[in-house]
Amino acid sequence: MARVYQVPQHAFIWLMTGAVLACIPHLFAGPPWLVVTTLLLQGWRILVQRGRLRMPGRFIRLPLLAFVLLATLYTFGTVMGAEAGVTLLICAFNLKLLEMFKLRDAYVAIVLCYFVLATVLLVHQGFFVTLYVLLVLVVVTAALIGINQPEANVRARRQIRYAVSLSLQALPLMVFLFFVVPRVPPLWELPTQKKAAKTGMSDSMALGEVSELSRSDELAFRVRFYNEVPPPAQRYWRGLTYSWFDGRRWTQAVPRNLPRREYVASTQLVYQPDWYEQLLDDAGGPYYEYQVLLEPTQREWMYALTTPVTSMPGVLFARDYRLLFDRPINEPLPYRVRSYPQLARGLSLPDWERDINLALPPEINPLTRALAQRWLAEAGDQEAFINRLMGWFREEAFYYTLTPPALGEQQIDDFLFRTRSGFCEHYASSMTFALRAAGIPARIVAGYQGGQVNPMGTHMMVRQYDAHAWVEAWLPGRGWVEFDPTFMVAPERVELGLEQALQSQGAEFAQAFNDIVGFGRLPLMSQLNNVLDYMEYLWIETVLNYNTEKQQSLFKRLLGEVSTLRIALLIGAGVLVIAVVMAIVVLWLGRAPATTWWQQEYWRLHRQLVRRGIPVGADAGPRTLATIMMQHAPGEQARIQAWLALYTRIAYRDVELEQAQRPLRRKLRQLRRRLVRAMP
């Protein structure tokens, strides 16, 4: 005997729609087998509902469950943790859909669907993802309403209207509770798998890697300045320093025998190394104050202008004048910084730091070594040598390009004396090598340069194609001083951005930038991108970054003195006010309309007849109206009788309005229009 499915068809439609939409965000980041399994199980369930396949028995479901467990264990190495747990939840939800035929099964499936939907926010909390989750939430709620309306003649559209109504009623209370319920730290943290770093700077650099990074228009971070905005030539966002060179790759260098507390400092720590205390004592003069909203990178390093000072918890300050976070950045991170561009840095250089920043592999790039040593001897001092080197980059035929030619074994020599075409890392690497060859301590600084102000708001956007590398050299009496040889070759890159720098090189290079940004250069798309970015920025600033400190500030503005009793009274009063207002709104909207749609049709016909000069009294009923129309248009008697009969049936409920409302309205409207046209 065939099973009789107890889940109404209209509820099944909403449930499967919600199931598909809830799983989609996970499938983009999940393993390939999860995509195949989800499509297989959900497709199977739809075919079962349509009578094309039979519901699988226990001997099929158990092997499917075993496959899911083994595949999860193989992929993640565990069945615990966020990623593995979400994968198991999705598979369990789809398996439950496959065996669903009773109302009890449908209730369980809907609850699981809510959980699957909530797990989307474990990974993505952006504005548009949250909006997507809320919309799918309405669809799943429509399924919940549907299984409580088993009548076969209930329309699916009515359920979605009810779901939208319920969601809108809950929205004010949700927003209020979000801002006023005291925020407490979590009891535990959900363990996550170690993720690979996203697009962005790496902890090492080889020639050609920054130019590859600059082919992406992905957002790196946003910046909001609280005082003066620095000119483009001063927007050097420092992130890493590379001091160790093996002949092909530059990497970060920290002495193995140096205690971490001597290299990394923080205002939150009790012990402060001497160099950090000196930095804080000297911090003064002009400064830029701003907030950076850093996109997730899965890395620890942060970006700031030279020289940054911050007291934010969790932020560390490295001896090479860069900021670090105390853990990988897995979600948008806001931090407020003051940068002192004129602050002298590293006036004293320890021997170990000097040795690191002078080290070069032996017997490589002999032409560059010889040139540097000869020019230093001719210049007589280090600063004159640096000026000559920078002038050489400016005056000789060097070119700035995203597609530099391949280099030979002696990369620096090959670049300086043969190809002379490269991106910022080519010039920074060559200058650093030449400085070290001349006995001047130097290192590469990597980060971003520039940024575009969003005209919709007050913040600046820095993207991956703003990636840049420049040079720091240590000079007696001045400390670490920044130099940018790329500016000598392509000043447009620093002053106007990558686009202008490439356009100055010709149409072919301008097209390379167009390939990076795609349709984003079109005026309409550019404006749309600015609007969307501004909405995302407001969401992160207002919602995602709403923390205990901001909540306490809100309480002080609302309550004055903050106490547990006052907070409780605020919450209680707010909930009561919202409940009363929503009750009034619901009662007002739910009241019976003053006129029904068929009465509106009747009075529309009445007005149109009067406009044509036909005398119709204000108290004329349907039959009187029909008689008057027959007197003025006797040839339309059949149509007038049809109109009267249809109106009477509708007005006195001789037809089922719920099932035939749309065709009845259409028929009554058509008759009215034809009768009006037939009147003299």
C-alpha positions in Angstrom: 0.0 0.0 0.0 1.4 3.4 -1.0 2.3 5.9 1.6 -0.1 8.9 2.1 2.1 11.9 2.6 0.8 14.1 5.4 2.8 17.2 4.5 0.6 19.6 2.4 1.8 20.4 -1.1 1.9 24.1 -0.5 4.0 23.6 2.7 6.3 21.2 0.9 7.0 23.9 -1.8 8.0 26.5 0.8 10.1 24.0 2.8 12.1 22.8 -0.2 12.6 26.3 -1.4 13.9 27.3 2.0 16.1 24.1 2.1 17.7 24.9 -1.2 18.3 28.6 -0.3 19.6 27.8 3.2 22.2 25.4 1.8 23.5 27.5 -1.2 25.9 29.7 0.8 27.5 26.6 2.4 28.0 24.9 -0.9 30.3 27.6 -2.3 32.9 27.0 0.5 32.2 23.4 1.3 33.9 20.3 -0.1 32.8 19.1 -3.6 31.2 15.9 -2.2 28.9 18.1 -0.1 27.6 19.8 -3.2 27.0 16.5 -4.9 25.3 15.0 -1.8 23.0 18.0 -1.3 21.9 18.0 -4.9 21.4 14.3 -4.9 19.3 14.2 -1.7 17.2 17.2 -2.4 16.6 16.2 -6.0 15.6 12.7 -4.8 13.1 14.2 -2.3 11.5 16.4 -5.0 11.1 13.4 -7.3 9.5 11.4 -4.5 7.0 14.2 -3.9 6.2 14.1 -7.7 5.8 10.4 -7.7 8.8 9.7 -9.9 10.8 7.8 -7.3 10.1 5.9 -4.1 11.2 7.0 -0.7 14.5 5.2 0.2 14.4 2.5 2.8 16.7 1.9 5.8 19.2 -0.1 3.7 19.8 3.0 1.6 19.7 5.7 4.3 22.2 3.9 6.6 24.9 3.6 3.9 24.3 7.3 3.0 24.8 8.2 6.7 28.0 6.2 6.9 29.3 7.9 3.7 28.6 11.3 5.2 30.5 10.5 8.4 33.5 9.0 6.6 33.6 11.8 4.1 33.5 14.4 6.9 36.2 12.7 8.8 38.4 12.4 5.7 37.9 16.0 4.7 38.4 17.7 8.1 40.2 15.0 10.1 37.5 15.2 12.8 33.8 15.4 13.2 34.1 18.2 15.8 34.5 21.9 15.2 32.6 24.5 13.2 33.4 23.4 9.7 32.9 19.7 10.3 29.8 20.3 12.4 28.1 22.5 9.8 28.8 19.9 7.1 27.2 17.2 9.2 24.3 19.4 10.0 23.6 20.1 6.4 23.8 16.4 5.5 21.6 15.4 8.4 19.1 18.0 7.4 19.0 16.7 3.8 18.7 13.1 5.0 15.8 14.1 7.2 14.1 15.7 4.2 14.5 12.4 2.3 12.6 10.4 5.0 10.0 13.1 5.6 6.4 12.1 5.1 4.6 12.8 8.5 3.9 16.2 9.9 6.2 15.3 12.8 9.1 14.9 10.3 8.2 18.2 8.7 8.4 20.0 12.0 11.9 18.5 12.7 13.0 19.4 9.1 11.9 23.0 9.6 13.8 23.3 12.9 16.9 21.9 11.2 16.5 24.3 8.4 16.5 27.2 10.8 19.8 25.9 12.3 21.3 25.5 8.8 20.3 29.0 8.0 21.8 30.3 11.3 25.2 28.7 10.6 25.6 30.9 7.5 26.3 33.7 9.9 29.1 31.8 11.5 31.2 32.6 8.4 29.6 35.6 6.8 28.1 38.5 8.7 28.0 41.1 5.9 24.9 43.2 5.3 23.8 41.5 2.1 24.4 38.0 3.5 22.3 38.9 6.6 19.6 40.3 4.4 19.6 37.1 2.4 19.4 35.1 5.6 16.4 37.1 6.7 14.6 36.6 3.4 15.2 32.9 3.5 14.0 32.9 7.2 10.6 34.3 5.9 10.4 31.4 3.4 11.0 28.8 6.1 8.5 30.5 8.3 6.0 30.2 5.5 6.6 26.4 5.5 6.0 26.4 9.2 2.7 28.2 8.7 1.8 25.9 5.8 2.0 22.6 7.8 -0.4 24.2 10.3 -2.9 24.9 7.4 -3.5 21.4 6.0 -6.5 22.6 3.9 -5.9 21.6 0.3 -7.4 24.8 -1.1 -5.1 27.1 0.8 -2.9 29.1 -1.5 0.9 29.2 -1.0 0.8 33.0 -1.6 -1.2 33.5 1.6 1.4 31.7 3.7 4.2 33.9 2.5 2.1 37.0 3.3 1.5 35.7 6.8 5.3 35.0 7.2 6.2 38.5 6.0 3.6 40.0 8.4 5.0 38.0 11.3 8.6 38.9 10.5 7.8 42.6 10.2 6.0 42.5 13.6 9.1 40.8 15.2 11.6 43.2 13.5 11.2 46.2 15.9 11.5 44.0 19.0 14.6 42.3 17.5 16.3 45.6 16.8 15.5 47.0 20.2 16.8 43.9 22.1 19.9 43.8 20.0 21.0 47.2 21.2 19.8 47.1 24.9 20.3 43.5 26.1 23.5 43.5 28.1 26.4 42.0 26.0 28.3 39.4 27.9 31.4 37.4 26.7 30.6 33.9 25.3 30.9 31.0 27.7 33.0 29.1 25.2 34.4 29.6 21.7 33.6 27.3 18.9 36.8 25.8 17.6 37.5 26.4 13.9 39.8 24.8 11.4 42.9 26.7 10.5 42.1 28.5 7.3 44.3 29.4 4.4 45.1 33.1 4.1 42.8 35.0 1.8 44.0 37.3 -1.0 46.4 39.8 0.4 50.0 40.3 1.4 52.2 37.3 2.2 54.9 36.9 4.8 57.4 36.7 2.0 57.9 38.4 -1.4 59.5 37.4 -4.7 59.7 39.5 -7.8 56.3 39.4 -9.6 54.1 38.5 -6.6 52.9 42.0 -5.8 52.0 42.6 -9.4 49.9 39.4 -9.4 48.2 40.6 -6.2 47.5 43.9 -7.9 45.3 42.1 -10.5 42.6 41.8 -7.9 40.0 44.5 -7.0 39.0 42.8 -3.8 38.7 45.1 -0.8 41.6 45.1 1.6 40.3 47.6 4.2 38.3 50.8 4.7 39.5 53.9 6.5 37.7 56.8 8.2 39.8 59.8 9.2 38.7 61.9 12.2 40.9 64.9 11.3 42.8 65.9 8.2 43.0 63.3 5.4 46.6 62.9 4.2 47.4 63.6 0.6 47.9 60.6 -1.7 51.7 60.9 -1.5 51.5 60.2 2.3 49.1 57.3 2.2 51.6 54.5 2.7 49.8 51.7 4.6 52.5 49.8 6.4 51.9 46.1 7.0 55.1 44.0 6.8 58.9 44.4 6.5 61.2 42.1 4.7 64.8 42.0 5.9 66.1 38.5 4.9 67.1 37.9 1.3 68.2 34.5 -0.1 68.8 35.7 -3.7 65.3 35.2 -4.9 62.8 35.8 -2.1 62.5 38.4 0.7 61.2 37.3 4.1 60.6 38.7 7.5 63.5 38.3 9.9 63.4 38.1 13.7 66.5 37.0 15.6 66.0 33.6 17.2 67.8 34.5 20.4 65.8 37.7 20.9 63.0 37.3 23.5 59.6 38.1 22.0 58.9 40.8 24.7 62.0 42.7 23.4 60.6 42.7 19.8 56.9 43.0 20.4 55.3 45.5 22.8 51.8 46.7 23.8 50.3 49.3 26.1 48.4 46.4 27.7 51.5 44.6 28.9 53.2 45.4 32.2 56.7 45.1 30.8 57.6 47.7 28.1 61.0 47.5 26.2 63.1 50.6 26.2 62.6 51.4 22.5 58.8 51.3 22.9 58.8 53.6 26.0 61.1 56.0 24.0 58.6 55.9 21.1 55.6 56.7 23.4 57.6 59.6 25.0 58.5 61.1 21.7 55.0 60.7 20.2 53.9 64.3 19.5 53.5 66.9 16.8 51.1 66.6 13.8 49.2 63.4 13.6 46.5 61.6 11.6 43.7 60.0 13.6 41.6 57.4 11.9 39.8 54.1 12.2 40.7 51.1 10.0 38.1 48.5 9.2 40.3 45.6 8.1 38.7 42.7 6.0 39.4 39.2 7.3 42.8 37.9 6.2 43.5 34.9 8.4 46.8 36.6 9.2 48.0 38.6 12.3 49.4 41.7 10.7 47.5 45.0 10.4 47.9 48.1 8.3 48.6 51.7 9.4 50.3 54.9 8.3 53.8 55.7 9.7 54.3 55.8 12.7 51.2 54.2 14.4 50.3 54.4 18.1 47.2 52.7 19.5 46.0 51.4 22.9 43.4 49.0 21.5 43.3 45.7 23.4 44.9 42.8 21.5 47.0 45.0 19.3 50.8 44.6 19.5 53.5 46.9 18.2 56.6 45.3 16.6 60.1 46.8 16.7 60.0 47.4 12.9 57.1 49.9 13.5 54.1 47.8 12.4 51.0 46.6 14.1 50.1 43.0 14.9 47.0 41.4 16.2 47.3 38.8 18.9 45.4 36.2 16.8 44.5 35.6 13.1 42.0 38.1 11.8 39.0 35.9 10.9 36.3 38.7 10.9 36.2 42.4 10.1 38.5 44.1 12.6 38.1 47.8 13.5 40.9 49.6 15.2 41.6 53.2 15.9 45.1 54.6 15.4 47.1 57.8 15.6 50.0 58.1 13.2 52.8 60.6 13.6 54.5 61.0 10.2 57.3 63.2 11.4 58.3 61.1 14.3 61.9 59.9 14.1 62.2 56.1 14.3 65.1 54.0 15.4 67.7 56.7 16.1 69.9 54.0 17.6 70.4 50.8 15.7 71.5 47.6 17.6 74.3 45.5 16.1 72.0 42.6 15.5 69.5 44.7 13.7 72.2 46.3 11.6 73.6 42.9 10.7 70.2 41.6 9.6 69.5 44.6 7.4 73.0 44.5 5.7 73.1 40.8 5.0 73.3 39.7 1.3 73.9 36.3 -0.2 77.5 36.1 -1.5 78.4 36.2 -5.2 75.1 37.3 -6.6 74.3 40.3 -8.7 77.9 41.4 -9.1 77.0 44.3 -11.5 74.7 45.9 -8.9 77.3 45.5 -6.1 80.0 47.1 -8.2 77.8 50.0 -9.2 76.7 50.7 -5.6 80.2 50.6 -4.3 81.5 52.9 -7.1 78.7 55.4 -6.7 79.2 55.5 -2.9 82.9 56.2 -3.3 82.1 59.0 -5.8 79.3 60.5 -3.7 81.3 60.6 -0.5 78.4 60.1 1.9 75.3 57.9 2.2 72.6 60.5 1.6 74.3 61.8 -1.6 74.6 58.2 -2.8 70.8 57.6 -2.1 70.0 60.8 -4.0 72.0 59.7 -7.0 70.4 56.2 -7.0 66.9 57.8 -6.8 67.8 60.2 -9.6 69.0 57.2 -11.7 65.6 55.6 -11.5 64.0 58.9 -12.4 66.2 59.8 -15.4 67.0 56.5 -17.0 64.6 54.5 -19.2 62.8 52.5 -16.6 59.2 51.4 -17.1 56.4 50.6 -14.7 54.3 47.6 -15.8 52.0 44.9 -14.5 53.6 42.4 -16.9 57.3 42.5 -16.4 59.5 40.2 -18.5 61.1 37.1 -17.1 64.4 37.5 -15.3 67.5 35.4 -15.3 69.4 33.8 -12.4 70.9 37.2 -11.4 67.6 38.9 -11.0 68.6 42.3 -9.7 71.4 42.7 -12.4 69.0 41.4 -15.1 66.4 44.0 -14.1 68.6 47.0 -13.7 70.8 46.5 -16.7 68.7 44.6 -19.2 64.8 44.6 -18.9 64.3 47.8 -16.8 60.6 47.0 -16.8 58.9 46.0 -13.5 56.4 46.6 -10.8 56.9 48.2 -7.4 58.6 45.1 -5.9 61.3 45.1 -8.7 62.3 48.7 -7.8 62.1 48.2 -4.0 64.1 45.0 -4.2 66.7 46.5 -6.5 67.2 49.6 -4.4 67.3 47.6 -1.1 70.0 45.4 -2.6 72.0 48.4 -3.8 71.8 50.1 -0.5 73.0 47.1 1.4 75.8 46.6 -1.1 76.9 50.2 -0.3 76.9 49.4 3.4 73.6 51.1 4.2 71.1 49.1 6.4 67.9 48.8 4.4 64.7 46.7 4.2 61.6 46.4 2.1 58.3 47.6 3.5 55.1 46.0 2.1 51.5 47.1 2.3 49.3 49.4 0.3 49.6 52.9 -1.1 46.7 55.2 -1.9 43.0 54.6 -1.5 39.8 56.0 -3.0 37.3 58.1 -1.1 33.8 56.8 -1.4 31.7 59.8 -2.4 28.6 58.3 -0.6 30.3 58.5 2.8 33.3 59.7 4.7 35.4 56.6 4.4 38.2 55.6 2.1 38.5 52.2 0.3 41.8 50.5 -0.2 41.8 47.5 -2.6 44.2 44.8 -3.4 45.3 46.6 -6.6 46.7 49.3 -4.3 49.3 46.8 -3.0 52.7 48.4 -2.9 56.3 47.9 -1.8 58.8 50.6 -0.9 62.2 50.9 0.9 63.4 52.0 4.4 67.0 52.9 4.9 68.7 53.6 8.2 70.7 56.9 8.2 72.8 58.2 11.1 71.0 61.0 13.0 67.7 60.4 11.1 66.9 56.8 11.9 64.7 54.8 9.5 63.8 56.9 6.5 61.3 55.8 3.7 62.1 56.0 0.0 60.0 55.0 -2.9 61.9 54.3 -6.1 58.6 53.5 -7.9 57.7 57.2 -7.4 60.8 58.1 -9.4 59.7 55.9 -12.3 55.9 56.4 -12.2 54.9 59.4 -10.0 51.3 58.9 -11.2 51.2 55.6 -9.3 51.6 57.4 -5.9 49.8 60.7 -6.7 46.9 59.4 -8.8 46.8 55.6 -8.3 47.4 52.5 -10.3 44.9 53.3 -13.1 46.6 56.6 -14.0 50.1 55.0 -13.8 49.1 52.3 -16.3 47.3 54.7 -18.6 50.4 56.8 -18.9 52.2 53.7 -20.2 49.9 53.4 -23.2 46.6 51.9 -24.3 47.8 48.3 -23.7 48.5 48.9 -20.0 45.3 50.9 -19.5 43.4 47.9 -20.8 45.2 45.8 -18.2 43.6 47.9 -15.5 40.2 47.7 -17.2 40.6 43.9 -17.0 41.1 44.2 -13.2 38.1 46.2 -12.4 35.8 44.9 -15.2 32.5 46.7 -15.5 33.3 48.6 -12.3 34.7 51.5 -14.4 31.3 52.2 -16.0 29.8 55.3 -14.4 26.5 53.5 -13.4 28.4 50.5 -12.0 30.9 52.7 -10.2 28.0 54.6 -8.5 26.3 51.3 -7.6 29.5 49.9 -6.2 29.9 53.0 -4.0 26.3 52.7 -2.7 26.7 49.0 -1.9 30.1 49.6 -0.2 28.6 52.4 1.9 25.7 50.2 3.0 28.2 47.5 3.9 30.3 50.0 5.8 27.4 51.3 7.8 26.3 47.8 8.6 29.7 46.8 9.9 30.2 50.1 11.8 26.7 50.1 13.4 25.9 46.4 13.9 29.0 44.1 13.7 31.2 46.5 15.7 28.5 47.2 18.3 30.4 46.1 21.4 30.1 46.5 25.2 31.9 49.8 25.1 29.4 51.3 22.6 26.5 49.8 24.5 27.7 51.4 27.8 28.0 54.7 25.9 24.4 54.3 24.7 23.1 53.5 28.2 24.9 56.6 29.6 23.1 58.8 27.0 19.7 57.2 27.7 19.9 56.7 31.5 22.6 58.9 32.8 23.7 56.8 35.7 24.0 53.1 34.6 22.7 50.4 37.0 21.3 47.0 36.7 17.8 48.2 37.8 17.8 51.0 35.3 18.8 48.7 32.4 16.1 46.3 33.4 13.5 49.1 33.6 14.6 50.3 30.1 14.3 46.8 28.6 10.9 46.3 30.2 9.5 49.7 29.2 10.8 49.3 25.7 9.3 45.9 25.2 6.0 47.1 26.6 5.9 50.1 24.3 6.8 48.1 21.2 4.1 45.5 22.1 1.4 48.1 22.5 2.4 49.9 19.3 2.5 46.7 17.3 -0.9 45.6 18.8 -2.4 48.9 17.6 -0.9 48.5 14.2 -2.0 44.9 13.8 -5.6 45.8 14.9 -5.7 48.8 12.6 -4.4 46.8 9.6 -6.7 43.9 10.4 -9.9 45.9 10.6 -12.5 45.2 7.9 -12.1 47.5 4.9 -14.6 50.3 4.5 -15.5 49.1 1.0 -14.9 45.7 -0.6 -13.3 45.4 -4.0 -16.6 44.7 -5.7 -18.1 47.8 -4.1 -15.2 49.8 -5.4 -16.0 48.4 -8.9 -19.6 49.4 -8.5 -18.8 53.0 -7.5 -16.2 53.3 -10.3 -19.0 52.4 -12.8 -21.3 54.9 -11.1 -18.8 57.8 -11.5 -18.1 57.0 -15.1 -21.8 57.0 -16.0 -22.2 60.4 -14.3 -19.3 61.8 -16.3 -21.0 60.8 -19.5 -24.1 62.8 -18.5 -26.3 59.9 -17.5 -28.4 60.9 -14.4 -27.7 58.3 -11.7 -28.8 59.1 -8.1 -26.3 58.7 -5.3 -28.6 56.2 -3.6 -29.1 54.0 -6.8 -28.6 50.3 -6.2 -27.4 47.7 -8.6 -30.8 47.0 -10.1 -31.6 50.7 -10.5 -28.3 51.2 -12.1 -28.9 48.4 -14.5 -32.3 49.8 -15.5 -30.8 53.2 -16.2 -28.1 51.7 -18.4 -30.8 49.7 -20.4 -32.7 52.9 -21.0 -29.6 54.6 -22.5 -28.2 51.5 -24.3 -31.0 49.0 -25.1 -28.7 47.1 -27.4 -26.5 46.1 -24.5 -29.3 44.4 -22.5 -27.5 41.0 -22.5 -24.3 42.5 -21.2 -26.1 44.6 -18.6 -27.9 41.5 -17.3 -24.6 39.6 -17.2 -23.0 42.4 -15.1 -26.0 42.6 -12.7 -26.0 38.8 -12.3 -22.3 38.6 -11.6 -22.3 41.5 -9.2 -25.3 40.0 -7.3 -23.5 36.6 -7.0 -20.4 38.3 -5.7 -22.1 40.6 -3.3 -24.3 37.9 -1.8 -21.5 35.3 -1.7 -23.0 32.9 -4.2 -19.4 32.1 -5.3 -16.3 31.1 -3.4 -14.3 34.4 -3.5 -11.1 32.9 -2.0 -10.6 30.5 -4.9 -11.9 32.7 -7.8 -11.2 36.3 -6.7 -8.8 37.1 -9.5 -11.0 35.9 -12.4 -14.1 37.4 -10.9 -12.5 40.8 -10.5 -11.2 40.6 -14.1 -14.6 39.6 -15.5 -16.4 42.4 -13.5 -13.8 45.0 -14.7 -14.2 43.9 -18.3 -18.0 44.2 -18.2 -17.7 47.6 -16.6 -15.4 48.9 -19.3 -17.5 47.5 -22.2 -20.7 49.0 -20.7 -19.1 52.4 -20.3 -17.9 52.4 -23.9 -21.4 51.4 -25.1 -23.1 54.3 -23.4 -24.0 57.3 -25.6 
